[in-house]
Amino acid sequence: MLPYPVPTSHTQKMAFIHEIKENLLAAYPRQILAIGVYGSVARGSDGPYSDIELHLVTHDGEGIPGDEYIQLPFKLEITSKSRKQWLTKAASVDDNWAIWSGSYTAILSLHDPQGLFTLGAQAASSASDAAFREVMRDFMVWEPYETMGKIRNSKEQGNWAHLPYAAMDLSWQAAKLIGLANRQPFTTRARTMQEAAAMPSRPDGFAELAERVATGRLQEMEQVYADCEQLWSGLNLWFEELGIEYRRRGEFEEKDAAAVAGFTFSIAKASQSVAQHPVIRPLREEDLMPLWELSRKEESPEWKLWDAPYYEHKSMDYETFIGDKNSYIDQDDIWAIEADGQLIGTVSYYWEHKPSLWLEMGIVIFQPKYWSGGIGTEALRQWISHLFRTMPLERVGFTTWSGNVRMMRAGTKLGMTLEARLRKVRYWKGEYYDSIRMGLLREEWERNPLYEAAVVNE
């Protein structure tokens, strides 16, 4: 057996942690606002091979790179967030909330003169019931529903080799939903199944499949399949009891559903969901100043927390920005989003492979007050129709990351298909996320009544 990882005691870990704290404060005396330990070491439940996890909180605009490394006999992970990023993340809810939120509520403070860890814990408990229910509804569509389809395909096609993996996925997805429903974070990934099975609100069938997965009893394929079906039935009954409807309902009769590819909602209903009607149009000379102020003036704008934050954002002065103005004004590949008579964002596209007309699109809503109100979805609806009407495309799509729940939700509302999920390939602030690719084909666009009323100011 290799001599590493190396066992260490809790006392040894804490001595090393205090040494690291002093080194960090000496190296970044003006940038650091708070340092804390989270995870098993903070709870005092660490084992001899547990790693050390530290949070750094810095002044806004004072970035310190996070790191993860081995300094024998210890393995150390440091995540770093600005004050704004820290509080924003703490107050957010996504499908992994039960996995990561404990790192915001159970922190052993080492240095926190402003009480930021207390503020973060308060922010983590401030999310509304509606926010949790919305995440649960969307996640049920994205993951368990799709997983159950794969499980039934395995049975229909006799492809039992995939079933054990799908059963593990389904039980893990159900555990995350249970954590969300109970507003209860898990203490550690290693105890997720056990802790979920002990929570008061949970679906029938979870304990049975979770126990089967945890003990590795996945050889009896018919029984594994039966346990998956039992949990799937339990999940749906549980959602009904919770009053969460994840299957879209609308004004078309069931007999018409096939004709509209399952989009059983009317244009009128879709239009009512848009709080304010945005307009997309080519960028003009007078847009340059507000575009710079929204996109490039600040070093750490809030919108960048959701728009591929794993890529570096560089601010620039206005003179440098307008030096490239011909890349913006009256261009085909980037347009303005206007609402309330002002520029609030942009839509764009780029060629993944132009010879085969493989195009990917993007959107940024810069001002937070226009988030989560349907503005982005409506702007994308108009942009998709514009692209299909002006170019001989067979598909339009976008790539995002699993941390951007609003973007994924917009794609689902617009009838786009989840075409690919590359798991844990995006790393940001000490956490791994999935890369998400969604797309819409021309024939799907043509038969979807949602797009019939898309009007563009060309």
C-alpha positions as CSV (number, residue, x, y, z in Angstrom):
1,M,0.0,0.0,0.0
2,L,1.3,3.5,-0.9
3,P,2.2,5.6,2.1
4,Y,-0.1,8.4,1.0
5,P,-2.7,9.8,1.6
6,V,-1.2,10.3,5.1
7,P,-3.2,9.9,8.3
8,T,-3.3,12.9,10.6
9,S,-5.1,13.8,13.8
10,H,-7.6,16.6,14.3
11,T,-5.1,18.4,16.5
12,Q,-2.4,18.2,13.8
13,K,-4.9,19.5,11.2
14,M,-5.9,22.5,13.4
15,A,-2.3,23.4,14.0
16,F,-1.6,23.4,10.3
17,I,-4.8,25.4,9.6
18,H,-3.7,28.2,12.0
19,E,-0.3,28.3,10.4
20,I,-2.0,28.7,6.9
21,K,-4.3,31.4,8.3
22,E,-1.4,33.5,9.6
23,N,0.5,33.1,6.3
24,L,-2.6,34.2,4.3
25,L,-3.1,37.3,6.5
26,A,0.5,38.2,6.2
27,A,0.4,37.8,2.4
28,Y,-2.9,39.6,1.9
29,P,-3.5,41.9,4.8
30,R,-5.7,44.4,3.0
31,Q,-7.6,42.0,0.8
32,I,-8.9,39.4,3.3
33,L,-12.1,40.0,5.3
34,A,-12.6,36.6,6.7
35,I,-11.1,33.1,6.9
36,G,-13.0,30.0,8.1
37,V,-12.9,26.2,8.0
38,Y,-15.8,24.2,6.7
39,G,-16.5,20.5,6.3
40,S,-15.7,17.6,8.6
41,V,-12.8,19.4,10.3
42,A,-15.1,22.3,11.2
43,R,-17.6,19.9,12.7
44,G,-14.9,17.9,14.5
45,S,-15.9,14.7,12.7
46,D,-12.9,14.4,10.5
47,G,-11.2,11.1,10.0
48,P,-7.5,10.5,9.8
49,Y,-7.5,10.9,6.0
50,S,-9.9,13.9,5.7
51,D,-8.8,16.9,3.8
52,I,-8.8,20.5,5.0
53,E,-11.2,23.0,3.5
54,L,-10.9,26.8,3.9
55,H,-13.1,29.7,2.9
56,L,-11.6,33.1,2.1
57,V,-13.8,36.2,1.8
58,T,-12.2,39.3,0.3
59,H,-13.1,42.9,-0.3
60,D,-15.1,43.4,-3.5
61,G,-12.7,43.8,-6.4
62,E,-9.8,42.3,-4.5
63,G,-9.6,38.8,-5.9
64,I,-7.3,36.2,-4.4
65,P,-7.0,32.9,-6.4
66,G,-8.3,29.8,-4.8
67,D,-6.1,26.7,-4.7
68,E,-6.1,23.0,-4.0
69,Y,-2.9,21.2,-3.3
70,I,-1.0,18.6,-1.2
71,Q,1.5,19.7,1.4
72,L,2.3,16.4,3.1
73,P,1.0,15.2,5.3
74,F,-2.1,17.4,4.5
75,K,-4.4,18.0,1.5
76,L,-5.7,21.5,1.4
77,E,-8.5,23.2,-0.6
78,I,-9.0,27.0,-0.4
79,T,-12.0,28.7,-2.0
80,S,-12.0,32.4,-2.4
81,K,-15.0,34.7,-3.0
82,S,-15.5,38.5,-2.8
83,R,-17.9,39.8,-0.2
84,K,-20.6,40.3,-2.8
85,Q,-20.0,36.8,-4.3
86,W,-20.1,35.2,-0.9
87,L,-23.4,36.7,0.1
88,T,-25.0,36.2,-3.3
89,K,-24.0,32.5,-3.4
90,A,-25.1,32.0,0.2
91,A,-28.6,33.3,-0.6
92,S,-29.0,31.3,-3.8
93,V,-30.8,28.0,-4.4
94,D,-29.9,25.5,-7.1
95,D,-30.3,21.7,-7.4
96,N,-27.0,21.1,-5.5
97,W,-28.1,23.3,-2.6
98,A,-28.3,20.5,-0.1
99,I,-24.7,19.5,-1.1
100,W,-23.0,22.9,-0.8
101,S,-25.1,25.0,1.5
102,G,-23.7,23.4,4.7
103,S,-20.3,25.0,3.9
104,Y,-22.1,28.4,4.4
105,T,-23.9,27.6,7.6
106,A,-21.4,25.4,9.5
107,I,-18.2,27.3,9.5
108,L,-15.5,27.4,12.2
109,S,-14.4,31.0,12.1
110,L,-10.6,31.7,12.2
111,H,-10.7,35.4,11.3
112,D,-14.0,37.3,10.8
113,P,-14.0,40.8,12.4
114,Q,-17.1,41.9,10.4
115,G,-19.2,38.8,11.1
116,L,-19.5,37.9,7.4
117,F,-19.9,34.2,8.2
118,T,-22.9,35.0,10.3
119,L,-24.3,37.2,7.5
120,G,-23.7,34.3,5.1
121,A,-25.6,31.9,7.3
122,Q,-28.5,34.3,7.6
123,A,-28.5,34.7,3.8
124,A,-28.5,30.9,3.4
125,S,-31.7,30.7,5.5
126,S,-33.4,33.6,3.8
127,A,-34.4,31.9,0.5
128,S,-38.1,31.8,-0.1
129,D,-40.2,28.6,-0.2
130,A,-41.1,29.6,-3.8
131,A,-37.4,29.5,-4.8
132,F,-37.0,26.0,-3.4
133,R,-40.1,24.7,-5.1
134,E,-39.1,26.2,-8.4
135,V,-35.7,24.5,-8.3
136,M,-37.4,21.2,-7.4
137,R,-39.8,21.5,-10.3
138,D,-37.1,22.3,-12.8
139,F,-34.7,19.7,-11.5
140,M,-37.4,17.0,-11.8
141,V,-37.7,17.8,-15.5
142,W,-33.9,18.0,-16.1
143,E,-32.8,14.9,-14.3
144,P,-35.1,12.3,-12.7
145,Y,-37.6,12.4,-15.6
146,E,-34.9,11.9,-18.1
147,T,-33.1,9.3,-16.0
148,M,-36.3,7.3,-15.7
149,G,-36.7,7.4,-19.5
150,K,-33.2,5.9,-19.8
151,I,-34.1,3.2,-17.3
152,R,-37.2,2.2,-19.2
153,N,-35.2,2.2,-22.4
154,S,-32.7,-0.2,-20.8
155,K,-35.5,-2.6,-20.0
156,E,-37.2,-2.3,-23.4
157,Q,-33.9,-2.8,-25.3
158,G,-32.5,-5.4,-22.9
159,N,-29.5,-3.2,-22.2
160,W,-29.1,-4.1,-18.6
161,A,-25.5,-3.0,-18.5
162,H,-26.6,0.6,-18.1
163,L,-29.2,0.0,-15.4
164,P,-26.9,-0.1,-12.3
165,Y,-25.5,3.3,-13.2
166,A,-28.9,4.8,-13.9
167,A,-30.2,3.4,-10.6
168,M,-27.3,5.2,-8.8
169,D,-28.2,8.4,-10.7
170,L,-31.9,8.2,-9.8
171,S,-31.2,7.6,-6.1
172,W,-28.7,10.5,-6.0
173,Q,-31.1,12.8,-7.8
174,A,-33.9,11.9,-5.4
175,A,-31.6,12.5,-2.4
176,K,-30.9,16.1,-3.7
177,L,-34.7,16.7,-4.0
178,I,-35.2,15.4,-0.4
179,G,-32.6,17.8,0.9
180,L,-34.3,20.7,-0.9
181,A,-37.8,19.7,0.3
182,N,-36.6,19.5,3.9
183,R,-34.4,22.6,3.6
184,Q,-31.7,20.5,5.2
185,P,-28.1,20.4,3.9
186,F,-26.2,17.1,4.1
187,T,-23.2,17.0,6.3
188,T,-21.0,15.1,3.8
189,R,-21.4,13.4,0.4
190,A,-20.5,10.1,2.1
191,R,-23.6,10.3,4.2
192,T,-26.0,11.8,1.7
193,M,-28.1,8.6,1.2
194,Q,-28.3,7.8,4.9
195,E,-29.2,11.3,5.9
196,A,-31.8,11.7,3.1
197,A,-33.5,8.4,4.2
198,A,-33.8,9.8,7.7
199,M,-35.5,13.1,6.7
200,P,-39.2,13.4,7.5
201,S,-40.4,14.4,4.0
202,R,-39.3,11.9,1.4
203,P,-40.8,9.8,-1.4
204,D,-41.9,6.2,-1.0
205,G,-39.3,3.8,-2.5
206,F,-36.3,6.0,-1.8
207,A,-35.0,4.1,1.3
208,E,-35.2,0.8,-0.6
209,L,-33.3,1.9,-3.7
210,A,-30.8,4.0,-1.7
211,E,-30.0,1.0,0.5
212,R,-29.6,-1.2,-2.5
213,V,-27.2,1.3,-4.1
214,A,-25.3,1.9,-0.9
215,T,-24.7,-1.8,-0.3
216,G,-23.8,-2.6,-4.0
217,R,-26.7,-5.0,-4.5
218,L,-27.2,-4.2,-8.1
219,Q,-26.8,-7.6,-9.8
220,E,-30.5,-8.6,-9.7
221,M,-31.6,-6.5,-12.7
222,E,-35.3,-7.2,-12.5
223,Q,-35.4,-6.2,-8.9
224,V,-33.2,-3.1,-9.5
225,Y,-35.7,-2.1,-12.2
226,A,-38.7,-2.7,-9.9
227,D,-37.1,-0.5,-7.2
228,C,-36.5,2.3,-9.7
229,E,-40.1,2.1,-10.8
230,Q,-41.2,2.2,-7.1
231,L,-39.1,5.3,-6.4
232,W,-40.4,7.0,-9.6
233,S,-44.0,6.4,-8.5
234,G,-43.1,7.6,-5.1
235,L,-41.5,10.8,-6.4
236,N,-44.6,11.7,-8.5
237,L,-47.0,11.1,-5.6
238,W,-44.7,13.0,-3.3
239,F,-44.6,16.0,-5.7
240,E,-48.4,15.9,-5.8
241,E,-48.6,16.0,-2.0
242,L,-46.2,18.9,-2.0
243,G,-48.3,20.7,-4.6
244,I,-45.5,20.9,-7.1
245,E,-46.6,20.4,-10.8
246,Y,-43.7,19.8,-13.1
247,R,-45.6,18.5,-16.1
248,R,-46.6,21.5,-18.1
249,R,-50.4,22.0,-18.5
250,G,-52.2,24.4,-20.9
251,E,-55.1,25.2,-23.1
252,F,-54.7,22.6,-25.8
253,E,-56.6,19.3,-25.6
254,E,-54.6,16.1,-25.2
255,K,-55.4,15.1,-28.8
256,D,-53.5,18.2,-30.0
257,A,-50.4,17.6,-28.0
258,A,-48.6,15.6,-30.7
259,A,-49.2,18.4,-33.2
260,V,-47.3,20.9,-31.1
261,A,-44.5,18.5,-30.0
262,G,-45.7,18.5,-26.4
263,F,-45.8,22.3,-26.0
264,T,-49.3,22.4,-24.5
265,F,-49.5,26.0,-23.8
266,S,-50.9,28.9,-25.8
267,I,-49.2,31.9,-27.1
268,A,-51.4,34.1,-24.9
269,K,-50.3,32.2,-21.8
270,A,-46.7,32.4,-22.8
271,S,-47.0,36.1,-23.5
272,Q,-48.5,36.7,-20.0
273,S,-45.4,35.3,-18.4
274,V,-43.3,38.2,-19.8
275,A,-43.5,41.0,-17.2
276,Q,-42.1,43.6,-19.6
277,H,-41.8,43.2,-23.4
278,P,-38.2,43.5,-24.5
279,V,-37.1,44.4,-28.0
280,I,-34.0,43.1,-29.8
281,R,-32.3,45.3,-32.4
282,P,-28.9,46.1,-33.9
283,L,-26.6,48.1,-31.7
284,R,-26.2,51.8,-32.5
285,E,-23.5,54.4,-31.8
286,E,-25.5,55.8,-28.8
287,D,-25.4,52.3,-27.2
288,L,-21.7,52.3,-26.8
289,M,-21.5,54.2,-23.5
290,P,-24.2,52.3,-21.6
291,L,-22.9,49.0,-23.1
292,W,-19.4,49.8,-21.7
293,E,-20.8,50.9,-18.4
294,L,-22.7,47.6,-18.0
295,S,-20.2,45.2,-19.5
296,R,-16.6,46.4,-19.2
297,K,-16.4,49.3,-16.7
298,E,-16.5,47.2,-13.5
299,E,-13.8,44.7,-12.5
300,S,-16.3,42.3,-10.9
301,P,-19.8,42.9,-12.3
302,E,-22.6,40.9,-10.7
303,W,-23.8,39.4,-14.0
304,K,-20.4,37.7,-14.4
305,L,-21.3,35.4,-11.5
306,W,-23.6,33.6,-13.9
307,D,-22.1,34.2,-17.3
308,A,-19.2,31.7,-17.5
309,P,-17.5,32.9,-14.3
310,Y,-14.7,30.4,-14.8
311,Y,-13.4,32.6,-17.6
312,E,-11.5,35.7,-16.7
313,H,-13.4,39.0,-17.0
314,K,-11.2,42.0,-17.9
315,S,-12.4,45.6,-17.3
316,M,-11.2,48.4,-19.6
317,D,-11.5,52.1,-19.9
318,Y,-14.0,53.7,-22.3
319,E,-11.4,54.8,-24.9
320,T,-10.0,51.3,-25.2
321,F,-13.6,49.9,-25.5
322,I,-14.7,52.2,-28.3
323,G,-11.5,51.5,-30.2
324,D,-13.3,48.2,-31.1
325,K,-16.7,49.8,-31.8
326,N,-17.0,48.4,-35.3
327,S,-17.3,45.0,-33.7
328,Y,-20.6,46.2,-32.1
329,I,-22.4,48.8,-34.2
330,D,-24.8,47.4,-36.8
331,Q,-23.3,43.9,-36.6
332,D,-25.2,40.7,-37.4
333,D,-23.7,38.6,-34.6
334,I,-24.5,40.9,-31.6
335,W,-27.7,42.8,-31.0
336,A,-29.0,45.0,-28.2
337,I,-31.8,44.0,-25.8
338,E,-33.9,47.0,-24.9
339,A,-36.5,47.3,-22.2
340,D,-38.1,50.4,-20.6
341,G,-36.4,52.4,-23.3
342,Q,-32.9,51.5,-22.2
343,L,-30.1,49.0,-23.1
344,I,-30.2,46.1,-20.6
345,G,-28.3,43.3,-22.4
346,T,-27.2,41.7,-25.6
347,V,-27.9,38.6,-27.7
348,S,-25.2,37.2,-29.9
349,Y,-24.0,34.2,-31.9
350,Y,-20.8,32.6,-33.1
351,W,-19.9,29.9,-35.5
352,E,-18.9,26.6,-34.0
353,H,-18.3,25.3,-37.5
354,K,-19.4,27.6,-40.3
355,P,-19.0,25.2,-43.2
356,S,-21.7,23.0,-41.7
357,L,-23.7,26.0,-40.4
358,W,-23.2,25.0,-36.8
359,L,-24.1,28.1,-34.8
360,E,-24.2,28.7,-31.1
361,M,-26.0,31.7,-29.5
362,G,-25.6,33.6,-26.3
363,I,-27.4,36.2,-24.1
364,V,-26.4,38.5,-21.3
365,I,-28.9,40.5,-19.2
366,F,-26.6,42.9,-17.3
367,Q,-29.0,44.5,-14.8
368,P,-30.2,42.1,-12.0
369,K,-33.6,43.8,-11.7
370,Y,-34.4,42.3,-15.1
371,W,-33.5,38.8,-14.1
372,S,-36.1,36.0,-13.4
373,G,-38.9,38.0,-14.9
374,G,-39.1,36.3,-18.4
375,I,-37.1,39.1,-20.1
376,G,-34.3,36.8,-21.1
377,T,-36.6,34.1,-22.3
378,E,-38.5,36.5,-24.5
379,A,-35.3,38.0,-25.9
380,L,-34.0,34.6,-26.8
381,R,-37.4,33.7,-28.4
382,Q,-37.1,36.7,-30.7
383,W,-33.4,36.0,-31.4
384,I,-34.0,32.3,-32.3
385,S,-36.7,33.3,-34.8
386,H,-34.5,36.0,-36.3
387,L,-31.7,33.5,-36.8
388,F,-33.9,30.9,-38.4
389,R,-35.6,33.5,-40.6
390,T,-32.4,35.1,-41.9
391,M,-30.0,32.1,-42.2
392,P,-30.4,28.6,-43.7
393,L,-29.8,26.9,-40.3
394,E,-31.0,23.5,-39.3
395,R,-30.2,24.1,-35.6
396,V,-29.5,26.8,-33.1
397,G,-28.3,26.1,-29.6
398,F,-26.3,27.4,-26.7
399,T,-23.8,26.1,-24.2
400,T,-24.0,27.0,-20.5
401,W,-23.0,25.5,-17.1
402,S,-25.1,23.9,-14.4
403,G,-24.6,26.9,-12.1
404,N,-26.7,29.0,-14.4
405,V,-30.2,27.7,-13.6
406,R,-32.0,30.6,-15.2
407,M,-30.4,29.9,-18.6
408,M,-31.3,26.2,-18.5
409,R,-34.8,27.1,-17.4
410,A,-35.1,29.5,-20.4
411,G,-34.0,26.8,-22.8
412,T,-36.6,24.4,-21.4
413,K,-39.4,27.0,-21.7
414,L,-38.4,27.6,-25.3
415,G,-38.8,24.0,-26.2
416,M,-35.0,23.3,-26.5
417,T,-33.6,19.8,-26.0
418,L,-30.9,19.0,-23.4
419,E,-28.4,17.5,-25.9
420,A,-25.4,17.0,-23.8
421,R,-24.3,17.2,-20.1
422,L,-20.6,16.9,-19.6
423,R,-20.3,16.2,-15.9
424,K,-17.9,18.1,-13.6
425,V,-15.8,19.8,-16.4
426,R,-16.3,23.4,-15.1
427,Y,-14.4,24.3,-12.0
428,W,-15.1,27.6,-10.2
429,K,-14.4,28.7,-6.7
430,G,-13.7,25.3,-5.3
431,E,-16.7,23.5,-6.9
432,Y,-17.2,21.4,-10.0
433,Y,-20.1,22.1,-12.4
434,D,-21.5,20.4,-15.5
435,S,-21.2,21.9,-19.0
436,I,-24.7,22.0,-20.5
437,R,-25.6,22.1,-24.2
438,M,-29.2,22.7,-25.4
439,G,-30.5,23.0,-29.0
440,L,-33.5,23.5,-31.2
441,L,-34.0,22.2,-34.7
442,R,-35.7,24.1,-37.5
443,E,-38.6,21.7,-37.7
444,E,-39.1,22.0,-34.0
445,W,-39.1,25.8,-34.3
446,E,-41.5,25.7,-37.3
447,R,-44.2,23.6,-35.5
448,N,-43.9,25.4,-32.1
449,P,-46.7,28.0,-31.8
450,L,-44.6,29.9,-29.2
451,Y,-42.5,31.3,-32.0
452,E,-45.3,32.4,-34.3
453,A,-45.6,35.8,-32.7
454,A,-41.9,36.6,-32.4
455,V,-41.5,40.1,-33.8
456,V,-38.0,41.6,-34.3
457,N,-37.2,45.2,-34.9
458,E,-34.7,44.6,-37.7
